[in-house]
Amino acid sequence: MKHLSPHSKEWFAAFAKLDPQQAAATRKFIKDSRTENVCSMCGDHPASDYEVADKWFDADTPVTYRLCEDCLSTLATNEGERLVPLSSHAQ
């Protein structure tokens, strides 16, 4: 299993297929803040990298996000997403 680093070129290519509107918003957050270390969902910082368990870009690549604490909580609580820090995986 491979993991795409959030906000990398490869990640944006995969994310644009999954959620084109959010991918465009994330690009704007990065451009406006002049750093890639922002939340993929809202543009806040600081943010950390997570894998979404049971959600895939393709058969071998789980979905990953860079999330602030608020969006991490929202996705876990409201959306029922199970999020695992990427730092807990062997890269």
Backbone as CSV, one residue per row, in Angstrom:
resi,resn,N_x,N_y,N_z,CA_x,CA_y,CA_z,C_x,C_y,C_z
1,MET,0.848,-1.178,0.000,0.000,0.000,0.000,0.892,1.240,0.000
2,LYS,0.551,2.193,-0.822,1.310,3.441,-0.867,0.456,4.566,-0.305
3,HIS,1.110,5.593,0.184,0.420,6.763,0.705,0.888,7.988,-0.064
4,LEU,-0.059,8.784,-0.527,0.285,10.027,-1.197,0.402,11.124,-0.153
5,SER,1.496,11.838,-0.199,1.690,12.945,0.727,0.694,14.056,0.387
6,PRO,-0.132,14.461,1.368,-1.103,15.513,1.079,-0.435,16.765,0.506
7,HIS,-1.074,17.307,-0.518,-0.699,18.537,-1.207,0.462,18.347,-2.172
8,SER,0.871,17.090,-2.404,1.877,16.828,-3.434,1.189,16.840,-4.804
9,LYS,1.980,16.890,-5.857,1.437,16.878,-7.218,0.587,15.623,-7.451
10,GLU,1.078,14.477,-7.006,0.360,13.218,-7.176,-0.945,13.211,-6.372
11,TRP,-0.884,13.770,-5.172,-2.070,13.843,-4.314,-3.151,14.692,-4.990
12,PHE,-2.777,15.862,-5.515,-3.761,16.715,-6.188,-4.378,16.024,-7.395
13,ALA,-3.591,15.273,-8.148,-4.139,14.550,-9.303,-5.200,13.547,-8.858
14,ALA,-4.922,12.808,-7.775,-5.885,11.831,-7.262,-7.081,12.518,-6.612
15,PHE,-6.833,13.560,-5.834,-7.907,14.251,-5.112,-8.857,14.963,-6.071
16,ALA,-8.330,15.497,-7.169,-9.174,16.176,-8.152,-10.187,15.229,-8.782
17,LYS,-9.853,13.950,-8.888,-10.798,12.960,-9.402,-11.861,12.625,-8.360
18,LEU,-11.463,12.617,-7.091,-12.358,12.266,-5.996,-13.302,13.416,-5.647
19,ASP,-12.753,14.643,-5.567,-13.532,15.813,-5.148,-12.939,17.063,-5.792
20,PRO,-13.292,17.333,-7.055,-12.667,18.440,-7.781,-12.869,19.807,-7.134
21,GLN,-14.040,20.050,-6.552,-14.280,21.350,-5.922,-13.386,21.561,-4.709
22,GLN,-13.259,20.535,-3.882,-12.405,20.666,-2.700,-10.946,20.749,-3.095
23,ALA,-10.537,20.035,-4.134,-9.157,20.113,-4.613,-8.837,21.544,-5.055
24,ALA,-9.762,22.181,-5.753,-9.558,23.565,-6.179,-9.486,24.503,-4.974
25,ALA,-10.338,24.278,-3.988,-10.315,25.104,-2.783,-8.990,24.938,-2.044
26,THR,-8.494,23.709,-1.966,-7.226,23.457,-1.279,-6.084,24.169,-1.984
27,ARG,-6.088,24.130,-3.302,-5.055,24.865,-4.061,-5.092,26.350,-3.727
28,LYS,-6.292,26.906,-3.601,-6.432,28.328,-3.257,-5.929,28.606,-1.843
29,PHE,-6.233,27.718,-0.901,-5.738,27.892,0.467,-4.214,27.964,0.482
30,ILE,-3.579,27.057,-0.270,-2.120,27.004,-0.319,-1.563,28.273,-0.960
31,LYS,-2.175,28.684,-2.051,-1.715,29.898,-2.736,-1.854,31.114,-1.826
32,ASP,-3.005,31.250,-1.179,-3.257,32.419,-0.326,-2.358,32.454,0.908
33,SER,-2.059,31.285,1.469,-1.254,31.247,2.689,0.250,31.144,2.409
34,ARG,0.587,30.839,1.148,1.978,30.702,0.712,2.724,29.594,1.446
35,THR,1.982,28.577,1.883,2.582,27.404,2.494,1.684,26.197,2.236
36,GLU,2.291,25.023,2.127,1.512,23.795,1.946,1.040,23.226,3.279
37,ASN,1.538,23.768,4.388,1.185,23.252,5.707,-0.122,23.871,6.210
38,VAL,-1.182,23.662,5.419,-2.518,24.132,5.782,-3.497,22.971,5.664
39,CYS,-4.616,23.101,6.319,-5.655,22.083,6.280,-6.221,21.940,4.867
40,SER,-6.376,20.696,4.419,-6.936,20.416,3.092,-8.396,20.841,2.984
41,MET,-9.090,20.950,4.091,-10.527,21.244,4.088,-10.855,22.719,4.282
42,CYS,-10.070,23.430,5.148,-10.444,24.814,5.470,-9.311,25.823,5.316
43,GLY,-8.084,25.348,5.150,-6.954,26.254,4.973,-6.316,26.728,6.269
44,ASP,-6.804,26.251,7.405,-6.248,26.654,8.696,-4.901,25.978,8.926
45,HIS,-4.154,26.511,9.867,-2.891,25.882,10.242,-2.679,26.074,11.724
46,PRO,-1.916,25.221,12.376,-1.163,24.110,11.800,-2.073,22.946,11.418
47,ALA,-1.518,22.029,10.644,-2.265,20.861,10.189,-1.321,19.663,10.125
48,SER,-1.885,18.485,10.325,-1.108,17.238,10.295,-1.712,16.286,9.272
49,ASP,-0.920,15.301,8.857,-1.330,14.373,7.800,-2.011,13.131,8.365
50,TYR,-3.114,12.734,7.697,-3.910,11.584,8.115,-4.308,10.733,6.922
51,GLU,-4.458,9.443,7.174,-5.068,8.515,6.234,-6.516,8.312,6.661
52,VAL,-7.421,8.245,5.689,-8.816,7.918,5.971,-8.964,6.412,5.770
53,ALA,-9.228,5.705,6.855,-9.390,4.254,6.763,-10.631,3.936,5.930
54,ASP,-10.526,2.956,5.063,-11.645,2.477,4.248,-12.135,3.472,3.196
55,LYS,-11.292,4.401,2.777,-11.613,5.314,1.676,-10.366,5.373,0.799
56,TRP,-10.542,5.167,-0.508,-9.399,4.950,-1.394,-9.409,5.871,-2.604
57,PHE,-8.202,6.344,-2.985,-8.029,7.024,-4.270,-8.109,5.981,-5.385
58,ASP,-7.480,4.824,-5.158,-7.545,3.683,-6.059,-7.318,2.432,-5.223
59,ALA,-7.257,1.272,-5.837,-7.203,0.001,-5.103,-6.011,-0.117,-4.155
60,ASP,-4.920,0.574,-4.436,-3.709,0.469,-3.620,-3.376,1.731,-2.829
61,THR,-4.190,2.758,-2.940,-3.823,4.053,-2.372,-4.952,4.634,-1.524
62,PRO,-4.802,4.601,-0.189,-5.840,5.174,0.661,-5.871,6.700,0.552
63,VAL,-7.033,7.270,0.797,-7.188,8.722,0.805,-6.399,9.293,1.980
64,THR,-5.728,10.391,1.742,-5.002,11.111,2.783,-5.410,12.574,2.760
65,TYR,-5.340,13.207,3.918,-5.629,14.638,4.046,-4.614,15.256,4.993
66,ARG,-4.449,16.557,4.883,-3.751,17.360,5.887,-4.867,18.112,6.608
67,LEU,-4.980,17.911,7.914,-6.127,18.428,8.658,-5.722,19.218,9.896
68,CYS,-6.475,20.287,10.155,-6.358,21.006,11.418,-7.169,20.233,12.467
69,GLU,-7.051,20.603,13.699,-7.769,19.904,14.769,-9.284,19.973,14.594
70,ASP,-9.802,21.130,14.178,-11.257,21.277,14.008,-11.795,20.369,12.904
71,CYS,-11.121,20.330,11.759,-11.595,19.487,10.654,-11.396,18.007,10.964
72,LEU,-10.332,17.682,11.670,-10.133,16.305,12.115,-11.324,15.868,12.958
73,SER,-11.714,16.698,13.899,-12.845,16.389,14.771,-14.150,16.298,13.986
74,THR,-14.365,17.225,13.067,-15.585,17.242,12.266,-15.707,15.990,11.410
75,LEU,-14.641,15.625,10.709,-14.684,14.427,9.859,-14.897,13.169,10.683
76,ALA,-14.267,13.103,11.842,-14.403,11.920,12.687,-15.789,11.844,13.315
77,THR,-16.300,12.970,13.775,-17.575,12.980,14.499,-18.775,13.033,13.560
78,ASN,-18.821,14.014,12.680,-19.989,14.225,11.820,-20.034,13.277,10.622
79,GLU,-18.887,12.969,10.070,-18.837,12.133,8.868,-18.547,10.665,9.193
80,GLY,-18.160,10.381,10.432,-17.861,9.006,10.824,-16.580,8.453,10.225
81,GLU,-15.708,9.337,9.763,-14.443,8.894,9.167,-13.500,8.391,10.266
82,ARG,-12.800,7.297,9.987,-11.764,6.814,10.894,-10.430,7.295,10.338
83,LEU,-9.791,8.204,11.074,-8.564,8.864,10.610,-7.374,8.383,11.428
84,VAL,-6.303,8.018,10.707,-5.090,7.498,11.318,-3.944,8.427,10.946
85,PRO,-3.176,8.908,11.923,-2.031,9.776,11.578,-1.072,9.056,10.624
86,LEU,-0.632,9.743,9.582,0.309,9.120,8.634,1.633,8.799,9.306
87,SER,2.004,9.542,10.325,3.272,9.283,11.014,3.281,7.908,11.682
88,SER,2.098,7.295,11.867,2.045,5.966,12.480,2.289,4.854,11.460
89,HIS,2.399,5.198,10.171,2.647,4.221,9.115,4.126,4.266,8.744
90,ALA,4.664,3.121,8.376,6.014,3.100,7.818,5.944,3.715,6.441
91,GLN,6.722,4.730,6.193,6.659,5.436,4.919,7.676,4.887,3.948
